[in-house]
Amino acid sequence: MAELIAYFSRAGENYFSGALRTVAEGNTQIAARMLQQITGAGLFQIDPLIPYSEDYNECIAQAQDDQRRGARPELKEYPASLDGYDTIYLGYPNYWGTMPMPVFTFLEHFDWQGKTIRPFCTHEGSGLGHSEADIRRLCPGAIVTKGLALHGTGVNGAEKALEQWAKNP
């Protein structure tokens, strides 16, 4: 069966080891593309209909408000079906200990019975947080494997870590 990499990532002004920097491609997207090269899996970007601001401080205020309200932001699109996939690599940045709310929207849209979810996240010091537990709660019937936490600042050098993780479910 086929594999899919579904990921949320945000370009624009981002936080890197204590400083703000504007980037054309988010850290999670960089990791997702590396993982695609390693696995040959399909690639799908989880993209909210109304994007978060490119301004870092405004973005974190929006995202934190979404989390506080338990919002489920509408997405631009979904894969037509996950029926042809047995493994879904799920990528996201760590937002306050878990996934951004558009990832919650994506997960709640599908039946995960019998699917394997392999989470990976980018972060600046907070690891996977409680995202693995949140995925298990949101996706009954799925097998959720041990996730991989990648330090965002070092994502360009994460190929070996991704290779090792992808080969050892």
N, CA, C and O of each residue as an XYZ file, in Angstrom:
676
protein
N       0.844     -1.196      0.000
C       0.000      0.000      0.000
C       0.883      1.251      0.000
O       2.048      1.207      0.394
N       0.319      2.330     -0.436
C       1.040      3.594     -0.566
C       1.143      4.319      0.777
O       0.433      4.018      1.736
N       2.052      5.279      0.798
C       2.251      6.125      1.972
C       2.013      7.581      1.576
O       2.226      7.974      0.429
N       1.564      8.370      2.555
C       1.305      9.790      2.332
C       1.973     10.594      3.435
O       1.963     10.206      4.603
N       2.551     11.715      3.043
C       3.069     12.683      4.008
C       2.094     13.858      4.009
O       2.009     14.592      3.025
N       1.368     14.036      5.091
C       0.460     15.177      5.250
C       1.117     16.101      6.270
O       1.498     15.662      7.356
N       1.248     17.368      5.925
C       1.970     18.265      6.827
C       1.378     19.664      6.812
O       0.790     20.105      5.824
N       1.550     20.348      7.936
C       1.244     21.774      8.068
C       2.574     22.487      8.268
O       3.408     22.056      9.064
N       2.763     23.570      7.545
C       3.979     24.360      7.697
C       3.647     25.808      7.405
O       2.676     26.097      6.705
N       4.439     26.710      7.931
C       4.185     28.133      7.743
C       5.466     28.862      7.402
O       6.454     28.799      8.133
N       5.429     29.562      6.264
C       6.541     30.426      5.863
C       6.303     31.809      6.464
O       5.372     31.998      7.247
N       7.136     32.764      6.100
C       7.014     34.118      6.635
C       7.994     34.312      7.774
O       9.045     33.673      7.822
N       7.645     35.186      8.676
C       8.514     35.473      9.810
C       8.382     34.344     10.825
O       7.283     34.043     11.289
N       9.509     33.721     11.168
C       9.526     32.599     12.101
C      10.600     32.810     13.158
O      11.491     33.647     13.013
N      10.491     32.029     14.221
C      11.395     32.102     15.366
C      12.496     31.061     15.210
O      12.209     29.881     15.012
N      13.752     31.487     15.299
C      14.900     30.597     15.188
C      15.869     30.896     16.319
O      16.540     31.928     16.309
N      15.944     30.007     17.284
C      16.914     30.130     18.377
C      17.030     31.535     18.945
O      18.133     32.064     19.086
N      15.902     32.136     19.267
C      15.905     33.419     19.932
C      15.803     34.634     19.031
O      15.779     35.762     19.522
N      15.740     34.429     17.711
C      15.640     35.562     16.789
C      14.554     35.302     15.748
O      14.243     34.155     15.426
N      13.986     36.384     15.231
C      12.987     36.276     14.173
C      13.682     36.398     12.828
O      14.568     37.231     12.636
N      13.256     35.543     11.898
C      13.833     35.530     10.558
C      12.719     35.224      9.571
O      11.859     34.393      9.862
N      12.711     35.867      8.419
C      11.706     35.604      7.396
C      12.222     34.515      6.457
O      13.339     34.587      5.946
N      11.372     33.502      6.245
C      11.745     32.374      5.396
C      10.668     32.140      4.334
O       9.484     32.384      4.565
N      11.100     31.667      3.177
C      10.173     31.384      2.077
C       9.517     30.023      2.241
O       8.460     29.764      1.666
N      10.137     29.160      3.019
C       9.630     27.799      3.220
C       9.752     27.458      4.703
O      10.809     27.646      5.305
N       8.666     26.957      5.284
C       8.680     26.615      6.699
C       9.505     25.371      6.990
O       9.730     24.549      6.102
N       9.954     25.233      8.225
C      10.785     24.102      8.633
C      10.111     22.751      8.416
O      10.760     21.798      7.983
N       8.826     22.663      8.710
C       8.133     21.382      8.555
C       8.033     21.013      7.080
O       8.123     19.835      6.733
N       7.851     21.987      6.220
C       7.820     21.699      4.784
C       9.175     21.182      4.309
O       9.231     20.260      3.496
N      10.253     21.756      4.798
C      11.593     21.282      4.445
C      11.743     19.826      4.867
O      12.217     18.996      4.090
N      11.339     19.514      6.102
C      11.430     18.134      6.599
C      10.539     17.201      5.783
O      10.947     16.083      5.468
N       9.328     17.643      5.433
C       8.404     16.808      4.662
C       8.981     16.479      3.289
O       8.854     15.347      2.821
N       9.604     17.440      2.648
C      10.207     17.191      1.329
C      11.392     16.241      1.435
O      11.587     15.398      0.560
N      12.184     16.365      2.492
C      13.279     15.406      2.711
C      12.708     14.005      2.887
O      13.202     13.043      2.300
N      11.663     13.904      3.700
C      11.041     12.609      3.963
C      10.474     12.020      2.671
O      10.542     10.808      2.467
N       9.926     12.847      1.814
C       9.418     12.368      0.529
C      10.553     11.771     -0.308
O      10.373     10.734     -0.947
N      11.713     12.419     -0.306
C      12.865     11.888     -1.045
C      13.315     10.538     -0.477
O      13.746      9.659     -1.223
N      13.215     10.383      0.828
C      13.641      9.154      1.495
C      12.654      8.014      1.263
O      13.062      6.879      1.019
N      11.350      8.314      1.338
C      10.322      7.266      1.328
C       9.609      7.091     -0.010
O       9.069      6.019     -0.283
N       9.601      8.124     -0.841
C       8.821      8.078     -2.075
C       7.330      8.282     -1.845
O       6.533      8.106     -2.767
N       6.947      8.650     -0.636
C       5.539      8.849     -0.288
C       4.973     10.073     -1.007
O       5.712     10.979     -1.392
N       3.647     10.083     -1.180
C       2.969     11.256     -1.708
C       3.043     12.394     -0.707
O       3.352     12.178      0.465
N       2.763     13.601     -1.163
C       2.897     14.783     -0.322
C       1.601     15.594     -0.383
O       1.084     15.872     -1.465
N       1.083     15.971      0.791
C      -0.123     16.794      0.874
C       0.084     17.849      1.947
O       0.405     17.524      3.090
N      -0.100     19.130      1.576
C       0.031     20.210      2.552
C      -1.326     20.541      3.150
O      -2.288     20.803      2.428
N      -1.392     20.526      4.466
C      -2.584     20.930      5.206
C      -2.568     22.457      5.238
O      -1.712     23.070      5.875
N      -3.524     23.053      4.543
C      -3.490     24.486      4.311
C      -4.824     25.107      4.741
O      -5.853     24.818      4.131
N      -4.830     25.955      5.781
C      -6.091     26.573      6.205
C      -6.634     27.534      5.145
O      -5.870     28.197      4.443
N      -7.931     27.597      5.044
C      -8.584     28.501      4.095
C      -8.162     29.945      4.361
O      -7.866     30.697      3.433
N      -8.139     30.318      5.627
C      -7.656     31.649      6.018
C      -6.298     31.436      6.688
O      -6.233     30.969      7.825
N      -5.217     31.775      5.990
C      -3.886     31.489      6.539
C      -3.566     32.355      7.751
O      -4.096     33.453      7.922
N      -2.686     31.821      8.579
C      -2.156     32.623      9.673
C      -1.294     33.737      9.076
O      -0.763     33.601      7.974
N      -1.164     34.817      9.804
C      -0.385     35.973      9.364
C       1.076     35.585      9.120
O       1.604     34.679      9.765
N       1.714     36.278      8.189
C       3.155     36.085      7.975
C       3.965     36.791      9.047
O       5.147     36.492      9.218
N       3.362     37.717      9.771
C       4.005     38.392     10.900
C       3.995     37.425     12.086
O       2.935     36.955     12.499
N       5.164     37.134     12.622
C       5.283     36.111     13.669
C       4.407     36.394     14.880
O       3.665     35.517     15.321
N       4.480     37.613     15.428
C       3.723     37.914     16.645
C       2.218     37.851     16.411
O       1.473     37.380     17.271
N       1.771     38.324     15.255
C       0.351     38.238     14.924
C      -0.067     36.775     14.731
O      -1.143     36.363     15.163
N       0.796     36.007     14.081
C       0.512     34.581     13.871
C       0.351     33.845     15.196
O      -0.606     33.093     15.380
N       1.287     34.061     16.118
C       1.177     33.318     17.374
C      -0.067     33.732     18.159
O      -0.662     32.909     18.854
N      -0.460     34.995     18.053
C      -1.697     35.430     18.710
C      -2.905     34.734     18.085
O      -3.792     34.272     18.802
N      -2.945     34.657     16.757
C      -4.044     33.981     16.062
C      -4.081     32.496     16.420
O      -5.135     31.955     16.755
N      -2.933     31.852     16.344
C      -2.864     30.415     16.593
C      -3.187     30.078     18.047
O      -3.857     29.083     18.322
N      -2.716     30.900     18.967
C      -3.010     30.669     20.374
C      -4.494     30.872     20.655
O      -5.081     30.136     21.448
N      -5.097     31.857     20.016
C      -6.539     32.070     20.161
C      -7.307     30.867     19.615
O      -8.268     30.415     20.237
N      -6.892     30.343     18.453
C      -7.522     29.133     17.901
C      -7.439     27.983     18.902
O      -8.420     27.274     19.126
N      -6.269     27.805     19.498
C      -6.092     26.706     20.446
C      -6.952     26.914     21.698
O      -7.587     25.975     22.180
N      -6.970     28.118     22.211
C      -7.754     28.424     23.423
C      -9.249     28.145     23.191
O      -9.942     27.660     24.085
N      -9.736     28.459     21.979
C     -11.150     28.264     21.642
C     -11.461     26.846     21.153
O     -12.627     26.498     20.965
N     -10.424     26.031     20.947
C     -10.654     24.704     20.386
C     -11.161     24.800     18.953
O     -11.936     23.955     18.506
N     -10.725     25.826     18.237
C     -11.196     26.077     16.863
C     -10.768     24.947     15.927
O      -9.766     24.268     16.153
N     -11.544     24.774     14.892
C     -11.200     23.843     13.819
C     -11.244     24.640     12.520
O     -12.252     24.630     11.813
N     -10.133     25.340     12.204
C     -10.112     26.186     11.015
C     -10.416     25.378      9.749
O      -9.926     24.263      9.565
N     -11.231     25.970      8.893
C     -11.573     25.317      7.632
C     -10.315     25.202      6.768
O      -9.480     26.107      6.744
N     -10.193     24.080      6.062
C      -9.043     23.863      5.185
C      -9.407     24.152      3.737
O     -10.572     24.055      3.353
N      -8.407     24.508      2.934
C      -8.626     24.765      1.507
C      -9.084     23.505      0.789
O      -9.949     23.563     -0.086
N      -8.505     22.368      1.156
C      -8.858     21.101      0.516
C      -8.377     19.937      1.377
O      -7.620     20.103      2.334
N      -8.844     18.771      1.000
C      -8.453     17.514      1.639
C      -8.068     16.527      0.533
O      -8.487     16.686     -0.613
N      -7.281     15.522      0.868
C      -7.135     14.439     -0.103
C      -8.525     13.839     -0.349
O      -9.342     13.787      0.571
N      -8.800     13.392     -1.563
C     -10.116     12.827     -1.883
C     -10.441     11.671     -0.940
O     -11.590     11.495     -0.536
N      -9.429     10.889     -0.595
C      -9.618      9.727      0.270
C      -8.269      9.298      0.812
O      -7.230      9.577      0.214
N      -8.293      8.621      1.940
C      -7.070      8.003      2.470
C      -7.102      6.485      2.290
O      -6.226      5.775      2.785
N      -8.128      5.990      1.572
C      -8.301      4.541      1.429
C      -7.089      3.842      0.834
O      -6.807      2.704      1.208
N      -6.365      4.473     -0.072
C      -5.221      3.842     -0.712
C      -3.940      3.891      0.101
O      -2.902      3.405     -0.349
N      -3.999      4.467      1.284
C      -2.797      4.623      2.117
C      -2.922      3.798      3.382
O      -3.968      3.792      4.030
N      -1.852      3.104      3.728
C      -1.854      2.418      5.017
C      -1.020      3.167      6.051
O      -1.228      3.005      7.254
N      -0.065      3.995      5.583
C       0.786      4.776      6.485
C       0.702      6.242      6.108
O       0.847      6.610      4.942
N       0.467      7.070      7.108
C       0.446      8.517      6.916
C       1.489      9.114      7.850
O       1.394      8.992      9.071
N       2.476      9.754      7.262
C       3.435     10.551      8.025
C       2.761     11.895      8.256
O       2.300     12.531      7.308
N       2.701     12.324      9.497
C       2.003     13.556      9.843
C       2.995     14.569     10.399
O       3.560     14.364     11.473
N       3.208     15.670      9.661
C       4.185     16.671     10.061
C       3.543     17.980     10.479
O       2.528     18.393      9.918
N       4.142     18.630     11.467
C       3.603     19.882     12.006
C       4.650     20.541     12.894
O       5.523     19.860     13.433
N       4.570     21.857     13.048
C       5.382     22.518     14.074
C       4.683     22.377     15.432
O       3.460     22.249     15.496
N       5.451     22.400     16.489
C       4.864     22.357     17.829
C       4.355     23.753     18.172
O       5.125     24.711     18.237
N       3.045     23.852     18.390
C       2.418     25.095     18.835
C       1.898     24.856     20.253
O       0.908     24.146     20.429
N       2.532     25.421     21.241
C       2.127     25.339     22.648
C       1.858     23.913     23.085
O       0.821     23.618     23.680
N       2.800     23.028     22.787
C       2.734     21.664     23.303
C       1.983     20.679     22.446
O       1.888     19.505     22.804
N       1.444     21.117     21.320
C       0.707     20.187     20.462
C       0.774     20.664     19.007
O       1.673     21.414     18.628
N      -0.174     20.224     18.221
C      -0.223     20.557     16.794
C      -1.014     21.843     16.585
O      -1.847     22.200     17.418
N      -0.760     22.546     15.475
C      -1.621     23.679     15.121
C      -3.049     23.174     14.863
O      -3.241     22.037     14.430
N      -4.019     24.002     15.124
C      -5.418     23.589     15.020
C      -5.842     23.133     13.620
O      -6.732     22.287     13.530
N      -5.263     23.640     12.518
C      -5.625     23.070     11.218
C      -5.307     21.568     11.111
O      -5.965     20.849     10.358
N      -4.312     21.101     11.853
C      -4.000     19.666     11.850
C      -5.116     18.901     12.568
O      -5.471     17.798     12.150
N      -5.664     19.464     13.627
C      -6.818     18.851     14.295
C      -7.974     18.718     13.304
O      -8.625     17.676     13.233
N      -8.225     19.793     12.533
C      -9.293     19.765     11.527
C      -9.068     18.615     10.553
O      -9.989     17.852     10.262
N      -7.851     18.493     10.053
C      -7.499     17.432      9.107
C      -7.745     16.052      9.724
O      -8.371     15.196      9.101
N      -7.260     15.842     10.927
C      -7.391     14.524     11.561
C      -8.845     14.145     11.805
O      -9.225     12.988     11.627
N      -9.654     15.107     12.210
C     -11.062     14.807     12.514
C     -11.902     14.569     11.258
O     -13.050     14.134     11.355
N     -11.352     14.845     10.109
C     -12.081     14.690      8.840
C     -12.134     13.235      8.354
O     -13.022     12.878      7.579
N     -11.202     12.401      8.797
C     -11.057     11.054      8.252
C     -11.294      9.962      9.290
O     -11.203     10.187     10.497
N     -11.603      8.769      8.778
C     -11.670      7.556      9.594
C     -10.271      6.943      9.571
O      -9.752      6.620      8.503
N      -9.676      6.785     10.719
C      -8.292      6.325     10.822
C      -8.180      4.845     11.159
O      -7.076      4.344     11.374
N      -9.287      4.148     11.209
C      -9.291      2.724     11.566
C      -8.303      1.956     10.681
O      -8.401      1.987      9.455
N      -7.353      1.267     11.319
C      -6.397      0.428     10.610
C      -5.237      1.168      9.963
O      -4.375      0.534      9.355
N      -5.192      2.477     10.074
C      -4.090      3.267      9.493
C      -2.961      3.392     10.508
O      -3.187      3.337     11.717
N      -1.755      3.559     10.005
C      -0.604      3.854     10.848
C      -0.251      5.318     10.657
O      -0.066      5.778      9.530
N      -0.158      6.043     11.753
C       0.215      7.458     11.719
C       1.602      7.579     12.340
O       1.841      7.134     13.463
N       2.513      8.194     11.581
C       3.896      8.397     12.035
C       4.125      9.905     12.175
O       4.430     10.571     11.185
N       3.981     10.455     13.387
C       4.114     11.904     13.575
C       5.562     12.383     13.594
O       6.453     11.716     14.119
N       5.770     13.561     13.004
C       7.053     14.249     13.127
C       6.774     15.737     13.292
O       5.853     16.278     12.679
N       7.570     16.387     14.116
C       7.342     17.811     14.343
C       8.652     18.573     14.342
O       9.725     18.023     14.589
N       8.525     19.854     14.056
C       9.647     20.769     14.193
C       9.354     21.652     15.403
O       8.200     21.954     15.705
N      10.401     22.050     16.075
C      10.231     22.813     17.319
C      11.500     23.605     17.594
O      12.528     23.402     16.948
N      11.415     24.489     18.542
C      12.583     25.261     18.967
C      12.922     24.979     20.428
O      13.441     25.847     21.130
N      12.628     23.773     20.879
C      13.002     23.386     22.231
C      11.947     22.606     22.982
O      12.220     22.110     24.075
N      10.746     22.479     22.430
C       9.666     21.835     23.179
C       9.321     20.424     22.694
O       8.366     19.828     23.194
N      10.056     19.890     21.756
C       9.853     18.515     21.320
C       8.448     18.260     20.781
O       7.820     19.148     20.205
N       7.974     17.046     20.976
C       6.647     16.647     20.507
C       5.528     17.097     21.433
O       4.355     17.020     21.068
N       5.879     17.571     22.633
C       4.849     17.969     23.591
C       3.893     16.814     23.830
O       4.329     15.672     23.975
N       2.594     17.093     23.873
C       1.588     16.038     24.063
C       0.868     15.713     22.758
O      -0.238     15.172     22.767
N       1.508     16.049     21.632
C       0.867     15.836     20.333
C       0.591     14.363     20.039
O      -0.436     14.042     19.440
N       1.480     13.466     20.444
C       1.236     12.040     20.184
C      -0.044     11.577     20.893
O      -0.848     10.849     20.311
N      -0.229     11.996     22.134
C      -1.450     11.647     22.867
C      -2.676     12.277     22.207
O      -3.733     11.648     22.143
N      -2.547     13.502     21.721
C      -3.664     14.151     21.030
C      -4.030     13.400     19.755
O      -5.211     13.243     19.446
N      -3.037     12.940     19.020
C      -3.305     12.172     17.794
C      -4.037     10.879     18.150
O      -5.013     10.522     17.489
N      -3.585     10.183     19.171
C      -4.258      8.935     19.585
C      -5.724      9.201     19.956
O      -6.609      8.414     19.622
N      -5.964     10.305     20.641
C      -7.330     10.660     21.045
C      -8.200     11.003     19.836
O      -9.368     10.618     19.783
N      -7.639     11.722     18.874
C      -8.391     12.176     17.704
C      -8.586     11.092     16.645
O      -9.466     11.210     15.793
N      -7.770     10.039     16.692
C      -7.763      9.031     15.626
C      -7.969      7.630     16.182
O      -7.067      6.796     16.102
N      -9.150      7.357     16.749
C      -9.376      6.020     17.298
C      -9.230      4.969     16.191
O      -9.663      5.166     15.056
N      -8.614      3.863     16.558
C      -8.414      2.779     15.612
C      -7.112      2.865     14.850
O      -6.741      1.924     14.149
N      -6.408      3.983     14.976
C      -5.119      4.140     14.295
C      -3.999      3.611     15.177
O      -4.105      3.598     16.403
N      -2.935      3.182     14.538
C      -1.693      2.858     15.230
C      -0.834      4.112     15.130
O      -0.496      4.545     14.028
N      -0.482      4.690     16.257
C       0.337      5.901     16.280
C       1.720      5.503     16.787
O       1.885      5.115     17.944
N       2.703      5.607     15.905
C       4.055      5.197     16.272
C       4.779      6.324     16.999
O       4.293      7.452     17.071
N       5.940      5.996     17.529
C       6.769      6.996     18.202
C       7.143      8.075     17.202
O       7.621      7.787     16.105
N       6.920      9.315     17.594
C       7.193     10.434     16.709
C       8.644     10.860     16.706
O       9.454     10.411     17.517
N       8.945     11.734     15.774
C      10.284     12.298     15.643
C      10.191     13.807     15.830
O       9.417     14.478     15.146
N      10.978     14.334     16.753
C      11.043     15.777     16.986
C      12.337     16.309     16.385
O      13.424     15.836     16.718
N      12.218     17.288     15.503
C      13.368     17.889     14.831
C      13.499     19.341     15.259
O      12.537     20.105     15.180
N      14.664     19.716     15.703
C      14.892     21.108     16.068
C      14.831     21.937     14.789
O      15.603     21.699     13.861
N      13.928     22.899     14.734
C      13.682     23.666     13.517
C      14.912     24.351     12.967
O      15.126     24.363     11.755
N      15.721     24.920     13.835
C      16.916     25.624     13.390
C      17.852     24.696     12.630
O      18.570     25.143     11.736
N      17.854     23.409     12.972
C      18.754     22.455     12.332
C      18.090     21.568     11.296
O      18.661     20.549     10.907
N      16.893     21.930     10.836
C      16.141     21.043      9.944
C      16.879     20.764      8.632
O      16.726     19.683      8.063
N      17.660     21.702      8.151
C      18.380     21.455      6.896
C      19.405     20.329      7.018
O      19.826     19.766      6.008
N      19.803     20.004      8.221
C      20.734     18.902      8.435
C      20.068     17.660      9.020
O      20.742     16.820      9.617
N      18.760     17.536      8.854
C      18.003     16.456      9.515
C      17.832     15.201      8.668
O      17.127     14.281      9.081
N      18.452     15.138      7.506
C      18.226     14.007      6.605
C      18.566     12.657      7.246
O      17.794     11.707      7.112
N      19.694     12.555      7.930
C      20.074     11.279      8.561
C      19.076     10.862      9.642
O      18.715      9.689      9.736
N      18.634     11.815     10.451
C      17.642     11.507     11.485
C      16.340     11.034     10.851
O      15.725     10.081     11.330
N      15.915     11.699      9.771
C      14.696     11.286      9.068
C      14.850      9.900      8.450
O      13.933      9.083      8.528
N      15.986      9.632      7.847
C      16.251      8.303      7.254
C      16.164      7.216      8.309
O      15.479      6.211      8.119
N      16.858      7.416      9.417
C      16.866      6.412     10.481
C      15.459      6.192     11.035
O      15.050      5.049     11.241
N      14.718      7.266     11.278
C      13.369      7.175     11.821
C      12.436      6.493     10.841
O      11.642      5.639     11.236
N      12.517      6.858      9.559
C      11.623      6.281      8.540
C      11.839      4.775      8.394
O      10.898      4.034      8.109
N      13.061      4.333      8.587
C      13.373      2.907      8.418
C      13.105      2.083      9.673
O      13.180      0.855      9.623
N      12.800      2.716     10.772
C      12.589      2.012     12.050
C      11.273      2.388     12.680
O      11.237      3.146     13.650
N      10.171      1.856     12.127
C       8.853      2.214     12.704
C       8.711      1.647     14.088
O       7.679      1.839     14.731
